[in-house]
Amino acid sequence: MSGRVRFQLSSAVFVILARGAEICMLQRKATGWMDGSFSLPAGGLDGGETIRAAAVREAFEETGVVIAPEALKSVHTLHNLAADSPWIGHFFRTEEWAGTPTLCEPDKHANLQWRHLDNLPENTIPYIRQALLCAAGGEPYSEYGWE
């Protein structure tokens, strides 16, 4: 192999907690990025953990629910051309968890709402809306910001 350095992407995980036709959404606050907008339980990977393990951890950290890794179904991958650094988002869906979703990081989230896919908050982060609609339509992959 030559001495060239390969381009590397960051990864993020997103968890769609589904209760019937509703999904759990969190309103961001005091993070300095998209504050006031709605997203999903989400975050980055820690060193030495799998993507699925990161999803389990983030769901617990942000909502207090415990999810068995095998209960997470991979439903969408999004390649985002972010201004600072492109990244890959892995979206998982589950209807199975222990506990009641609660705001566990009140310093980062102002509100937790259960919303129907056809009634997402107007201030849903655009790539979150795109990924949710793609996942609901059975599209396993999409790109955001490459237009």
CORPEUR-V912798 format. One record per residue. N is the residue number from 1. RES is the residue in one small letter. OMEGA is omega in whole degrees, 0 to 359 (* if undefined). Layout:
BEGIN
n res omega
N RES OMEGA
N RES OMEGA
END
This chain:
BEGIN
n res omega
1 m 179
2 s 182
3 g 183
4 r 178
5 v 179
6 r 176
7 f 180
8 q 179
9 l 170
10 s 177
11 s 174
12 a 178
13 v 180
14 f 183
15 v 176
16 i 175
17 l 185
18 a 177
19 r 187
20 g 181
21 a 182
22 e 176
23 i 181
24 c 179
25 m 181
26 l 177
27 q 183
28 r 173
29 k 171
30 a 178
31 t 183
32 g 179
33 w 177
34 m 178
35 d 183
36 g 180
37 s 179
38 f 179
39 s 176
40 l 168
41 p 189
42 a 175
43 g 181
44 g 178
45 l 170
46 d 179
47 g 175
48 g 177
49 e 177
50 t 178
51 i 179
52 r 178
53 a 177
54 a 179
55 a 178
56 v 181
57 r 182
58 e 178
59 a 179
60 f 182
61 e 187
62 e 184
63 t 179
64 g 180
65 v 177
66 v 182
67 i 172
68 a 182
69 p 182
70 e 178
71 a 180
72 l 177
73 k 177
74 s 185
75 v 181
76 h 172
77 t 182
78 l 176
79 h 186
80 n 175
81 l 180
82 a 183
83 a 184
84 d 182
85 s 178
86 p 179
87 w 178
88 i 176
89 g 179
90 h 183
91 f 179
92 f 178
93 r 174
94 t 172
95 e 184
96 e 175
97 w 175
98 a 180
99 g 179
100 t 179
101 p 184
102 t 174
103 l 181
104 c 178
105 e 184
106 p 175
107 d 182
108 k 183
109 h 181
110 a 192
111 n 171
112 l 180
113 q 171
114 w 185
115 r 172
116 h 180
117 l 180
118 d 179
119 n 178
120 l 177
121 p 179
122 e 183
123 n 171
124 t 178
125 i 187
126 p 181
127 y 174
128 i 177
129 r 180
130 q 182
131 a 179
132 l 180
133 l 177
134 c 180
135 a 180
136 a 179
137 g 178
138 g 178
139 e 185
140 p 187
141 y 171
142 s 179
143 e 180
144 y 175
145 g 182
146 w 183
147 e *
END
